[in-house]
Amino acid sequence: MVDKSLINTIKKLLSSSLVADNQAVTEFQKVELKDGALTWKNIEIEWLDETGKRVVDYYDLDSIVMYELSEADPSRGLEIGFFHHP
């Protein structure tokens, strides 16, 4: 289950472009989980590869990126692993 605070963090990160209006919010909510990443197949990103060929892919957020952008919430009292660090 994805933590709602994580989704709110992602929305804040994308607020300047994808979550600017109600239509964008609707599109943003069309998220899927693919290979451990949150993926939006309705948001295409295109670029040129090293040979100059046009490449089209979907916007996604990898779990490592989400972890690196996350902040601990001490009020939740979560413990990870076998050791408790007060």
PDB file of N, CA, C and O in Angstrom:
ATOM      1  N   MET A   1       0.843  -1.183   0.000  1.00  0.00           N
ATOM      2  CA  MET A   1       0.000   0.000   0.000  1.00  0.00           C
ATOM      3  C   MET A   1       0.887   1.245   0.000  1.00  0.00           C
ATOM      4  O   MET A   1       1.844   1.327   0.770  1.00  0.00           O
ATOM      5  N   VAL A   2       0.576   2.192  -0.844  1.00  0.00           N
ATOM      6  CA  VAL A   2       1.355   3.421  -0.949  1.00  0.00           C
ATOM      7  C   VAL A   2       0.869   4.414   0.100  1.00  0.00           C
ATOM      8  O   VAL A   2      -0.329   4.668   0.223  1.00  0.00           O
ATOM      9  N   ASP A   3       1.808   4.967   0.849  1.00  0.00           N
ATOM     10  CA  ASP A   3       1.512   5.941   1.899  1.00  0.00           C
ATOM     11  C   ASP A   3       0.961   7.219   1.260  1.00  0.00           C
ATOM     12  O   ASP A   3       1.534   7.727   0.297  1.00  0.00           O
ATOM     13  N   LYS A   4      -0.146   7.738   1.792  1.00  0.00           N
ATOM     14  CA  LYS A   4      -0.745   8.962   1.238  1.00  0.00           C
ATOM     15  C   LYS A   4       0.205  10.146   1.323  1.00  0.00           C
ATOM     16  O   LYS A   4       0.174  11.020   0.457  1.00  0.00           O
ATOM     17  N   SER A   5       1.051  10.193   2.351  1.00  0.00           N
ATOM     18  CA  SER A   5       1.994  11.306   2.453  1.00  0.00           C
ATOM     19  C   SER A   5       3.004  11.257   1.313  1.00  0.00           C
ATOM     20  O   SER A   5       3.482  12.298   0.862  1.00  0.00           O
ATOM     21  N   LEU A   6       3.331  10.052   0.842  1.00  0.00           N
ATOM     22  CA  LEU A   6       4.237   9.918  -0.297  1.00  0.00           C
ATOM     23  C   LEU A   6       3.584  10.473  -1.551  1.00  0.00           C
ATOM     24  O   LEU A   6       4.223  11.188  -2.323  1.00  0.00           O
ATOM     25  N   ILE A   7       2.320  10.148  -1.757  1.00  0.00           N
ATOM     26  CA  ILE A   7       1.600  10.682  -2.915  1.00  0.00           C
ATOM     27  C   ILE A   7       1.533  12.200  -2.839  1.00  0.00           C
ATOM     28  O   ILE A   7       1.702  12.876  -3.854  1.00  0.00           O
ATOM     29  N   ASN A   8       1.289  12.744  -1.653  1.00  0.00           N
ATOM     30  CA  ASN A   8       1.253  14.203  -1.499  1.00  0.00           C
ATOM     31  C   ASN A   8       2.605  14.816  -1.811  1.00  0.00           C
ATOM     32  O   ASN A   8       2.672  15.883  -2.422  1.00  0.00           O
ATOM     33  N   THR A   9       3.693  14.158  -1.399  1.00  0.00           N
ATOM     34  CA  THR A   9       5.037  14.646  -1.710  1.00  0.00           C
ATOM     35  C   THR A   9       5.254  14.660  -3.212  1.00  0.00           C
ATOM     36  O   THR A   9       5.796  15.621  -3.758  1.00  0.00           O
ATOM     37  N   ILE A  10       4.835  13.600  -3.876  1.00  0.00           N
ATOM     38  CA  ILE A  10       4.987  13.522  -5.333  1.00  0.00           C
ATOM     39  C   ILE A  10       4.178  14.625  -6.004  1.00  0.00           C
ATOM     40  O   ILE A  10       4.658  15.259  -6.944  1.00  0.00           O
ATOM     41  N   LYS A  11       2.958  14.859  -5.533  1.00  0.00           N
ATOM     42  CA  LYS A  11       2.133  15.922  -6.114  1.00  0.00           C
ATOM     43  C   LYS A  11       2.803  17.283  -5.952  1.00  0.00           C
ATOM     44  O   LYS A  11       2.749  18.114  -6.859  1.00  0.00           O
ATOM     45  N   LYS A  12       3.435  17.516  -4.797  1.00  0.00           N
ATOM     46  CA  LYS A  12       4.142  18.781  -4.582  1.00  0.00           C
ATOM     47  C   LYS A  12       5.298  18.923  -5.557  1.00  0.00           C
ATOM     48  O   LYS A  12       5.534  20.005  -6.096  1.00  0.00           O
ATOM     49  N   LEU A  13       6.023  17.827  -5.785  1.00  0.00           N
ATOM     50  CA  LEU A  13       7.151  17.871  -6.711  1.00  0.00           C
ATOM     51  C   LEU A  13       6.707  18.198  -8.125  1.00  0.00           C
ATOM     52  O   LEU A  13       7.416  18.875  -8.870  1.00  0.00           O
ATOM     53  N   LEU A  14       5.537  17.716  -8.486  1.00  0.00           N
ATOM     54  CA  LEU A  14       5.047  17.892  -9.847  1.00  0.00           C
ATOM     55  C   LEU A  14       4.115  19.084 -10.011  1.00  0.00           C
ATOM     56  O   LEU A  14       3.602  19.323 -11.105  1.00  0.00           O
ATOM     57  N   SER A  15       3.891  19.831  -8.937  1.00  0.00           N
ATOM     58  CA  SER A  15       2.879  20.889  -8.962  1.00  0.00           C
ATOM     59  C   SER A  15       3.138  21.963 -10.002  1.00  0.00           C
ATOM     60  O   SER A  15       2.192  22.573 -10.499  1.00  0.00           O
ATOM     61  N   SER A  16       4.384  22.207 -10.341  1.00  0.00           N
ATOM     62  CA  SER A  16       4.672  23.270 -11.295  1.00  0.00           C
ATOM     63  C   SER A  16       4.245  22.909 -12.711  1.00  0.00           C
ATOM     64  O   SER A  16       4.040  23.801 -13.534  1.00  0.00           O
ATOM     65  N   SER A  17       4.104  21.603 -13.017  1.00  0.00           N
ATOM     66  CA  SER A  17       3.761  21.254 -14.386  1.00  0.00           C
ATOM     67  C   SER A  17       2.539  20.351 -14.505  1.00  0.00           C
ATOM     68  O   SER A  17       1.614  20.686 -15.245  1.00  0.00           O
ATOM     69  N   LEU A  18       2.499  19.226 -13.808  1.00  0.00           N
ATOM     70  CA  LEU A  18       1.456  18.237 -14.037  1.00  0.00           C
ATOM     71  C   LEU A  18       0.192  18.442 -13.215  1.00  0.00           C
ATOM     72  O   LEU A  18      -0.885  18.013 -13.632  1.00  0.00           O
ATOM     73  N   VAL A  19       0.295  19.080 -12.070  1.00  0.00           N
ATOM     74  CA  VAL A  19      -0.857  19.199 -11.190  1.00  0.00           C
ATOM     75  C   VAL A  19      -1.316  20.654 -11.139  1.00  0.00           C
ATOM     76  O   VAL A  19      -1.740  21.139 -10.090  1.00  0.00           O
ATOM     77  N   ALA A  20      -1.233  21.340 -12.259  1.00  0.00           N
ATOM     78  CA  ALA A  20      -1.548  22.762 -12.308  1.00  0.00           C
ATOM     79  C   ALA A  20      -3.050  23.032 -12.353  1.00  0.00           C
ATOM     80  O   ALA A  20      -3.487  24.105 -11.940  1.00  0.00           O
ATOM     81  N   ASP A  21      -3.841  22.094 -12.841  1.00  0.00           N
ATOM     82  CA  ASP A  21      -5.284  22.306 -12.920  1.00  0.00           C
ATOM     83  C   ASP A  21      -6.020  20.983 -12.690  1.00  0.00           C
ATOM     84  O   ASP A  21      -5.391  19.935 -12.543  1.00  0.00           O
ATOM     85  N   ASN A  22      -7.342  21.036 -12.662  1.00  0.00           N
ATOM     86  CA  ASN A  22      -8.140  19.835 -12.383  1.00  0.00           C
ATOM     87  C   ASN A  22      -7.932  18.734 -13.407  1.00  0.00           C
ATOM     88  O   ASN A  22      -7.889  17.559 -13.045  1.00  0.00           O
ATOM     89  N   GLN A  23      -7.802  19.089 -14.671  1.00  0.00           N
ATOM     90  CA  GLN A  23      -7.559  18.087 -15.712  1.00  0.00           C
ATOM     91  C   GLN A  23      -6.243  17.367 -15.449  1.00  0.00           C
ATOM     92  O   GLN A  23      -6.158  16.149 -15.605  1.00  0.00           O
ATOM     93  N   ALA A  24      -5.222  18.114 -15.053  1.00  0.00           N
ATOM     94  CA  ALA A  24      -3.924  17.507 -14.766  1.00  0.00           C
ATOM     95  C   ALA A  24      -4.012  16.578 -13.558  1.00  0.00           C
ATOM     96  O   ALA A  24      -3.377  15.523 -13.544  1.00  0.00           O
ATOM     97  N   VAL A  25      -4.787  16.955 -12.553  1.00  0.00           N
ATOM     98  CA  VAL A  25      -4.961  16.092 -11.377  1.00  0.00           C
ATOM     99  C   VAL A  25      -5.609  14.779 -11.800  1.00  0.00           C
ATOM    100  O   VAL A  25      -5.194  13.710 -11.352  1.00  0.00           O
ATOM    101  N   THR A  26      -6.616  14.852 -12.653  1.00  0.00           N
ATOM    102  CA  THR A  26      -7.274  13.646 -13.153  1.00  0.00           C
ATOM    103  C   THR A  26      -6.273  12.753 -13.876  1.00  0.00           C
ATOM    104  O   THR A  26      -6.263  11.540 -13.667  1.00  0.00           O
ATOM    105  N   GLU A  27      -5.441  13.335 -14.714  1.00  0.00           N
ATOM    106  CA  GLU A  27      -4.429  12.563 -15.433  1.00  0.00           C
ATOM    107  C   GLU A  27      -3.394  11.987 -14.473  1.00  0.00           C
ATOM    108  O   GLU A  27      -2.951  10.850 -14.643  1.00  0.00           O
ATOM    109  N   PHE A  28      -3.012  12.760 -13.476  1.00  0.00           N
ATOM    110  CA  PHE A  28      -2.023  12.319 -12.490  1.00  0.00           C
ATOM    111  C   PHE A  28      -2.518  11.092 -11.726  1.00  0.00           C
ATOM    112  O   PHE A  28      -1.720  10.234 -11.349  1.00  0.00           O
ATOM    113  N   GLN A  29      -3.819  11.005 -11.498  1.00  0.00           N
ATOM    114  CA  GLN A  29      -4.382   9.900 -10.727  1.00  0.00           C
ATOM    115  C   GLN A  29      -4.440   8.592 -11.514  1.00  0.00           C
ATOM    116  O   GLN A  29      -4.825   7.566 -10.954  1.00  0.00           O
ATOM    117  N   LYS A  30      -4.072   8.600 -12.782  1.00  0.00           N
ATOM    118  CA  LYS A  30      -4.068   7.385 -13.602  1.00  0.00           C
ATOM    119  C   LYS A  30      -2.731   6.654 -13.466  1.00  0.00           C
ATOM    120  O   LYS A  30      -2.113   6.289 -14.466  1.00  0.00           O
ATOM    121  N   VAL A  31      -2.302   6.449 -12.256  1.00  0.00           N
ATOM    122  CA  VAL A  31      -1.004   5.845 -11.974  1.00  0.00           C
ATOM    123  C   VAL A  31      -1.123   4.322 -11.927  1.00  0.00           C
ATOM    124  O   VAL A  31      -2.142   3.776 -11.503  1.00  0.00           O
ATOM    125  N   GLU A  32      -0.055   3.646 -12.374  1.00  0.00           N
ATOM    126  CA  GLU A  32       0.033   2.191 -12.314  1.00  0.00           C
ATOM    127  C   GLU A  32       1.360   1.819 -11.670  1.00  0.00           C
ATOM    128  O   GLU A  32       2.308   2.605 -11.684  1.00  0.00           O
ATOM    129  N   LEU A  33       1.424   0.628 -11.110  1.00  0.00           N
ATOM    130  CA  LEU A  33       2.670   0.112 -10.567  1.00  0.00           C
ATOM    131  C   LEU A  33       3.272  -0.837 -11.591  1.00  0.00           C
ATOM    132  O   LEU A  33       2.651  -1.835 -11.956  1.00  0.00           O
ATOM    133  N   LYS A  34       4.496  -0.526 -12.062  1.00  0.00           N
ATOM    134  CA  LYS A  34       5.164  -1.358 -13.063  1.00  0.00           C
ATOM    135  C   LYS A  34       6.621  -1.524 -12.660  1.00  0.00           C
ATOM    136  O   LYS A  34       7.357  -0.543 -12.550  1.00  0.00           O
ATOM    137  N   ASP A  35       7.033  -2.762 -12.443  1.00  0.00           N
ATOM    138  CA  ASP A  35       8.417  -3.079 -12.073  1.00  0.00           C
ATOM    139  C   ASP A  35       8.892  -2.267 -10.875  1.00  0.00           C
ATOM    140  O   ASP A  35      10.029  -1.797 -10.857  1.00  0.00           O
ATOM    141  N   GLY A  36       8.034  -2.099  -9.877  1.00  0.00           N
ATOM    142  CA  GLY A  36       8.410  -1.389  -8.654  1.00  0.00           C
ATOM    143  C   GLY A  36       8.422   0.119  -8.773  1.00  0.00           C
ATOM    144  O   GLY A  36       8.884   0.804  -7.860  1.00  0.00           O
ATOM    145  N   ALA A  37       7.924   0.651  -9.875  1.00  0.00           N
ATOM    146  CA  ALA A  37       7.896   2.105 -10.066  1.00  0.00           C
ATOM    147  C   ALA A  37       6.456   2.560 -10.290  1.00  0.00           C
ATOM    148  O   ALA A  37       5.646   1.835 -10.867  1.00  0.00           O
ATOM    149  N   LEU A  38       6.151   3.767  -9.827  1.00  0.00           N
ATOM    150  CA  LEU A  38       4.865   4.378 -10.149  1.00  0.00           C
ATOM    151  C   LEU A  38       4.979   4.900 -11.574  1.00  0.00           C
ATOM    152  O   LEU A  38       5.885   5.674 -11.881  1.00  0.00           O
ATOM    153  N   THR A  39       4.065   4.480 -12.445  1.00  0.00           N
ATOM    154  CA  THR A  39       4.163   4.793 -13.870  1.00  0.00           C
ATOM    155  C   THR A  39       2.872   5.427 -14.367  1.00  0.00           C
ATOM    156  O   THR A  39       1.772   4.975 -14.049  1.00  0.00           O
ATOM    157  N   TRP A  40       3.032   6.477 -15.151  1.00  0.00           N
ATOM    158  CA  TRP A  40       1.902   7.153 -15.787  1.00  0.00           C
ATOM    159  C   TRP A  40       2.016   6.928 -17.288  1.00  0.00           C
ATOM    160  O   TRP A  40       2.775   7.625 -17.962  1.00  0.00           O
ATOM    161  N   LYS A  41       1.261   5.953 -17.825  1.00  0.00           N
ATOM    162  CA  LYS A  41       1.308   5.660 -19.259  1.00  0.00           C
ATOM    163  C   LYS A  41       0.622   6.744 -20.080  1.00  0.00           C
ATOM    164  O   LYS A  41       0.783   6.802 -21.299  1.00  0.00           O
ATOM    165  N   ASN A  42      -0.137   7.595 -19.416  1.00  0.00           N
ATOM    166  CA  ASN A  42      -0.824   8.679 -20.110  1.00  0.00           C
ATOM    167  C   ASN A  42       0.043   9.938 -20.206  1.00  0.00           C
ATOM    168  O   ASN A  42      -0.369  10.927 -20.814  1.00  0.00           O
ATOM    169  N   ILE A  43       1.236   9.909 -19.610  1.00  0.00           N
ATOM    170  CA  ILE A  43       2.147  11.055 -19.682  1.00  0.00           C
ATOM    171  C   ILE A  43       3.409  10.604 -20.406  1.00  0.00           C
ATOM    172  O   ILE A  43       4.264   9.932 -19.828  1.00  0.00           O
ATOM    173  N   GLU A  44       3.514  10.977 -21.665  1.00  0.00           N
ATOM    174  CA  GLU A  44       4.665  10.561 -22.464  1.00  0.00           C
ATOM    175  C   GLU A  44       5.796  11.572 -22.359  1.00  0.00           C
ATOM    176  O   GLU A  44       5.576  12.781 -22.276  1.00  0.00           O
ATOM    177  N   ILE A  45       7.000  11.046 -22.366  1.00  0.00           N
ATOM    178  CA  ILE A  45       8.206  11.871 -22.380  1.00  0.00           C
ATOM    179  C   ILE A  45       8.985  11.453 -23.620  1.00  0.00           C
ATOM    180  O   ILE A  45       9.192  10.264 -23.862  1.00  0.00           O
ATOM    181  N   GLU A  46       9.409  12.424 -24.391  1.00  0.00           N
ATOM    182  CA  GLU A  46      10.205  12.070 -25.564  1.00  0.00           C
ATOM    183  C   GLU A  46      11.517  12.825 -25.565  1.00  0.00           C
ATOM    184  O   GLU A  46      11.602  13.955 -25.086  1.00  0.00           O
ATOM    185  N   TRP A  47      12.541  12.181 -26.111  1.00  0.00           N
ATOM    186  CA  TRP A  47      13.866  12.769 -26.189  1.00  0.00           C
ATOM    187  C   TRP A  47      14.612  12.119 -27.343  1.00  0.00           C
ATOM    188  O   TRP A  47      14.118  11.177 -27.962  1.00  0.00           O
ATOM    189  N   LEU A  48      15.788  12.622 -27.622  1.00  0.00           N
ATOM    190  CA  LEU A  48      16.649  12.043 -28.651  1.00  0.00           C
ATOM    191  C   LEU A  48      17.749  11.247 -27.971  1.00  0.00           C
ATOM    192  O   LEU A  48      18.398  11.736 -27.046  1.00  0.00           O
ATOM    193  N   ASP A  49      17.959  10.005 -28.435  1.00  0.00           N
ATOM    194  CA  ASP A  49      19.030   9.204 -27.854  1.00  0.00           C
ATOM    195  C   ASP A  49      20.375   9.641 -28.427  1.00  0.00           C
ATOM    196  O   ASP A  49      20.445  10.611 -29.182  1.00  0.00           O
ATOM    197  N   GLU A  50      21.441   8.929 -28.069  1.00  0.00           N
ATOM    198  CA  GLU A  50      22.794   9.331 -28.483  1.00  0.00           C
ATOM    199  C   GLU A  50      23.010   9.272 -29.991  1.00  0.00           C
ATOM    200  O   GLU A  50      23.954   9.874 -30.504  1.00  0.00           O
ATOM    201  N   THR A  51      22.143   8.548 -30.711  1.00  0.00           N
ATOM    202  CA  THR A  51      22.258   8.488 -32.164  1.00  0.00           C
ATOM    203  C   THR A  51      21.350   9.494 -32.856  1.00  0.00           C
ATOM    204  O   THR A  51      21.331   9.580 -34.084  1.00  0.00           O
ATOM    205  N   GLY A  52      20.596  10.258 -32.065  1.00  0.00           N
ATOM    206  CA  GLY A  52      19.681  11.234 -32.628  1.00  0.00           C
ATOM    207  C   GLY A  52      18.297  10.680 -32.917  1.00  0.00           C
ATOM    208  O   GLY A  52      17.443  11.389 -33.450  1.00  0.00           O
ATOM    209  N   LYS A  53      18.067   9.416 -32.568  1.00  0.00           N
ATOM    210  CA  LYS A  53      16.770   8.785 -32.784  1.00  0.00           C
ATOM    211  C   LYS A  53      15.782   9.242 -31.712  1.00  0.00           C
ATOM    212  O   LYS A  53      16.123   9.329 -30.533  1.00  0.00           O
ATOM    213  N   ARG A  54      14.543   9.534 -32.145  1.00  0.00           N
ATOM    214  CA  ARG A  54      13.484   9.960 -31.221  1.00  0.00           C
ATOM    215  C   ARG A  54      13.039   8.765 -30.378  1.00  0.00           C
ATOM    216  O   ARG A  54      12.730   7.699 -30.910  1.00  0.00           O
ATOM    217  N   VAL A  55      13.011   8.956 -29.058  1.00  0.00           N
ATOM    218  CA  VAL A  55      12.595   7.916 -28.118  1.00  0.00           C
ATOM    219  C   VAL A  55      11.398   8.440 -27.330  1.00  0.00           C
ATOM    220  O   VAL A  55      11.413   9.571 -26.846  1.00  0.00           O
ATOM    221  N   VAL A  56      10.364   7.616 -27.203  1.00  0.00           N
ATOM    222  CA  VAL A  56       9.182   7.972 -26.419  1.00  0.00           C
ATOM    223  C   VAL A  56       9.050   6.962 -25.289  1.00  0.00           C
ATOM    224  O   VAL A  56       9.113   5.754 -25.513  1.00  0.00           O
ATOM    225  N   ASP A  57       8.867   7.463 -24.084  1.00  0.00           N
ATOM    226  CA  ASP A  57       8.695   6.600 -22.916  1.00  0.00           C
ATOM    227  C   ASP A  57       7.620   7.207 -22.028  1.00  0.00           C
ATOM    228  O   ASP A  57       7.090   8.277 -22.325  1.00  0.00           O
ATOM    229  N   TYR A  58       7.301   6.521 -20.942  1.00  0.00           N
ATOM    230  CA  TYR A  58       6.299   7.004 -19.994  1.00  0.00           C
ATOM    231  C   TYR A  58       6.972   7.649 -18.796  1.00  0.00           C
ATOM    232  O   TYR A  58       8.097   7.297 -18.440  1.00  0.00           O
ATOM    233  N   TYR A  59       6.283   8.588 -18.179  1.00  0.00           N
ATOM    234  CA  TYR A  59       6.782   9.211 -16.958  1.00  0.00           C
ATOM    235  C   TYR A  59       6.663   8.196 -15.831  1.00  0.00           C
ATOM    236  O   TYR A  59       5.613   7.579 -15.655  1.00  0.00           O
ATOM    237  N   ASP A  60       7.755   8.021 -15.058  1.00  0.00           N
ATOM    238  CA  ASP A  60       7.689   7.117 -13.918  1.00  0.00           C
ATOM    239  C   ASP A  60       8.566   7.614 -12.779  1.00  0.00           C
ATOM    240  O   ASP A  60       9.488   8.403 -12.980  1.00  0.00           O
ATOM    241  N   LEU A  61       8.258   7.134 -11.581  1.00  0.00           N
ATOM    242  CA  LEU A  61       9.050   7.424 -10.390  1.00  0.00           C
ATOM    243  C   LEU A  61       9.474   6.101  -9.788  1.00  0.00           C
ATOM    244  O   LEU A  61       8.642   5.314  -9.337  1.00  0.00           O
ATOM    245  N   ASP A  62      10.766   5.863  -9.784  1.00  0.00           N
ATOM    246  CA  ASP A  62      11.349   4.646  -9.247  1.00  0.00           C
ATOM    247  C   ASP A  62      11.259   4.638  -7.725  1.00  0.00           C
ATOM    248  O   ASP A  62      11.250   5.696  -7.097  1.00  0.00           O
ATOM    249  N   SER A  63      11.192   3.461  -7.138  1.00  0.00           N
ATOM    250  CA  SER A  63      11.096   3.349  -5.679  1.00  0.00           C
ATOM    251  C   SER A  63      12.319   3.929  -4.979  1.00  0.00           C
ATOM    252  O   SER A  63      12.191   4.458  -3.874  1.00  0.00           O
ATOM    253  N   ILE A  64      13.496   3.847  -5.585  1.00  0.00           N
ATOM    254  CA  ILE A  64      14.706   4.424  -4.977  1.00  0.00           C
ATOM    255  C   ILE A  64      14.596   5.942  -4.935  1.00  0.00           C
ATOM    256  O   ILE A  64      14.961   6.562  -3.936  1.00  0.00           O
ATOM    257  N   VAL A  65      14.100   6.542  -6.002  1.00  0.00           N
ATOM    258  CA  VAL A  65      13.911   7.993  -6.034  1.00  0.00           C
ATOM    259  C   VAL A  65      12.902   8.404  -4.970  1.00  0.00           C
ATOM    260  O   VAL A  65      13.113   9.386  -4.257  1.00  0.00           O
ATOM    261  N   MET A  66      11.803   7.653  -4.860  1.00  0.00           N
ATOM    262  CA  MET A  66      10.796   7.978  -3.850  1.00  0.00           C
ATOM    263  C   MET A  66      11.378   7.855  -2.446  1.00  0.00           C
ATOM    264  O   MET A  66      11.087   8.679  -1.578  1.00  0.00           O
ATOM    265  N   TYR A  67      12.201   6.828  -2.219  1.00  0.00           N
ATOM    266  CA  TYR A  67      12.835   6.657  -0.907  1.00  0.00           C
ATOM    267  C   TYR A  67      13.758   7.832  -0.603  1.00  0.00           C
ATOM    268  O   TYR A  67      13.733   8.379   0.500  1.00  0.00           O
ATOM    269  N   GLU A  68      14.576   8.221  -1.588  1.00  0.00           N
ATOM    270  CA  GLU A  68      15.519   9.322  -1.385  1.00  0.00           C
ATOM    271  C   GLU A  68      14.805  10.646  -1.139  1.00  0.00           C
ATOM    272  O   GLU A  68      15.350  11.516  -0.460  1.00  0.00           O
ATOM    273  N   LEU A  69      13.611  10.816  -1.668  1.00  0.00           N
ATOM    274  CA  LEU A  69      12.845  12.046  -1.484  1.00  0.00           C
ATOM    275  C   LEU A  69      11.969  12.016  -0.234  1.00  0.00           C
ATOM    276  O   LEU A  69      11.373  13.028   0.136  1.00  0.00           O
ATOM    277  N   SER A  70      11.892  10.860   0.411  1.00  0.00           N
ATOM    278  CA  SER A  70      11.015  10.733   1.573  1.00  0.00           C
ATOM    279  C   SER A  70      11.658  11.294   2.836  1.00  0.00           C
ATOM    280  O   SER A  70      12.875  11.463   2.915  1.00  0.00           O
ATOM    281  N   GLU A  71      10.817  11.573   3.808  1.00  0.00           N
ATOM    282  CA  GLU A  71      11.263  12.063   5.110  1.00  0.00           C
ATOM    283  C   GLU A  71      10.635  11.189   6.183  1.00  0.00           C
ATOM    284  O   GLU A  71       9.487  10.763   6.062  1.00  0.00           O
ATOM    285  N   ALA A  72      11.403  10.928   7.235  1.00  0.00           N
ATOM    286  CA  ALA A  72      10.893  10.118   8.342  1.00  0.00           C
ATOM    287  C   ALA A  72       9.791  10.869   9.075  1.00  0.00           C
ATOM    288  O   ALA A  72       9.846  12.090   9.219  1.00  0.00           O
ATOM    289  N   ASP A  73       8.804  10.136   9.530  1.00  0.00           N
ATOM    290  CA  ASP A  73       7.717  10.703  10.319  1.00  0.00           C
ATOM    291  C   ASP A  73       7.804  10.099  11.718  1.00  0.00           C
ATOM    292  O   ASP A  73       7.276   9.013  11.955  1.00  0.00           O
ATOM    293  N   PRO A  74       8.474  10.801  12.659  1.00  0.00           N
ATOM    294  CA  PRO A  74       8.685  10.240  13.990  1.00  0.00           C
ATOM    295  C   PRO A  74       7.389   9.932  14.739  1.00  0.00           C
ATOM    296  O   PRO A  74       7.390   9.098  15.644  1.00  0.00           O
ATOM    297  N   SER A  75       6.295  10.582  14.382  1.00  0.00           N
ATOM    298  CA  SER A  75       5.029  10.341  15.077  1.00  0.00           C
ATOM    299  C   SER A  75       4.479   8.944  14.800  1.00  0.00           C
ATOM    300  O   SER A  75       3.644   8.448  15.557  1.00  0.00           O
ATOM    301  N   ARG A  76       4.935   8.311  13.732  1.00  0.00           N
ATOM    302  CA  ARG A  76       4.436   6.979  13.382  1.00  0.00           C
ATOM    303  C   ARG A  76       5.160   5.875  14.146  1.00  0.00           C
ATOM    304  O   ARG A  76       4.653   4.757  14.238  1.00  0.00           O
ATOM    305  N   GLY A  77       6.346   6.174  14.700  1.00  0.00           N
ATOM    306  CA  GLY A  77       7.079   5.203  15.504  1.00  0.00           C
ATOM    307  C   GLY A  77       7.427   3.928  14.758  1.00  0.00           C
ATOM    308  O   GLY A  77       7.369   2.841  15.333  1.00  0.00           O
ATOM    309  N   LEU A  78       7.785   4.044  13.494  1.00  0.00           N
ATOM    310  CA  LEU A  78       8.119   2.871  12.695  1.00  0.00           C
ATOM    311  C   LEU A  78       9.511   2.363  13.028  1.00  0.00           C
ATOM    312  O   LEU A  78      10.418   3.147  13.308  1.00  0.00           O
ATOM    313  N   GLU A  79       9.673   1.049  12.997  1.00  0.00           N
ATOM    314  CA  GLU A  79      10.971   0.427  13.207  1.00  0.00           C
ATOM    315  C   GLU A  79      11.302  -0.384  11.967  1.00  0.00           C
ATOM    316  O   GLU A  79      10.438  -1.062  11.411  1.00  0.00           O
ATOM    317  N   ILE A  80      12.546  -0.312  11.539  1.00  0.00           N
ATOM    318  CA  ILE A  80      12.993  -1.050  10.366  1.00  0.00           C
ATOM    319  C   ILE A  80      14.032  -2.062  10.810  1.00  0.00           C
ATOM    320  O   ILE A  80      14.965  -1.716  11.535  1.00  0.00           O
ATOM    321  N   GLY A  81      13.885  -3.295  10.389  1.00  0.00           N
ATOM    322  CA  GLY A  81      14.860  -4.329  10.731  1.00  0.00           C
ATOM    323  C   GLY A  81      14.675  -4.833  12.146  1.00  0.00           C
ATOM    324  O   GLY A  81      13.590  -4.745  12.721  1.00  0.00           O
ATOM    325  N   PHE A  82      15.761  -5.367  12.698  1.00  0.00           N
ATOM    326  CA  PHE A  82      15.723  -5.988  14.015  1.00  0.00           C
ATOM    327  C   PHE A  82      16.103  -5.051  15.145  1.00  0.00           C
ATOM    328  O   PHE A  82      15.875  -5.367  16.312  1.00  0.00           O
ATOM    329  N   PHE A  83      16.671  -3.916  14.823  1.00  0.00           N
ATOM    330  CA  PHE A  83      17.192  -3.029  15.857  1.00  0.00           C
ATOM    331  C   PHE A  83      16.311  -1.801  16.023  1.00  0.00           C
ATOM    332  O   PHE A  83      15.824  -1.227  15.049  1.00  0.00           O
ATOM    333  N   HIS A  84      16.121  -1.420  17.245  1.00  0.00           N
ATOM    334  CA  HIS A  84      15.346  -0.217  17.540  1.00  0.00           C
ATOM    335  C   HIS A  84      16.314   0.881  17.948  1.00  0.00           C
ATOM    336  O   HIS A  84      17.125   0.697  18.856  1.00  0.00           O
ATOM    337  N   HIS A  85      16.228   2.013  17.282  1.00  0.00           N
ATOM    338  CA  HIS A  85      17.075   3.161  17.608  1.00  0.00           C
ATOM    339  C   HIS A  85      16.188   4.247  18.194  1.00  0.00           C
ATOM    340  O   HIS A  85      15.390   4.850  17.477  1.00  0.00           O
ATOM    341  N   PRO A  86      16.321   4.503  19.503  1.00  0.00           N
ATOM    342  CA  PRO A  86      15.449   5.513  20.140  1.00  0.00           C
ATOM    343  C   PRO A  86      15.698   6.911  19.637  1.00  0.00           C
ATOM    344  O   PRO A  86      15.042   7.853  20.081  1.00  0.00           O
TER     345      PRO A  86
END
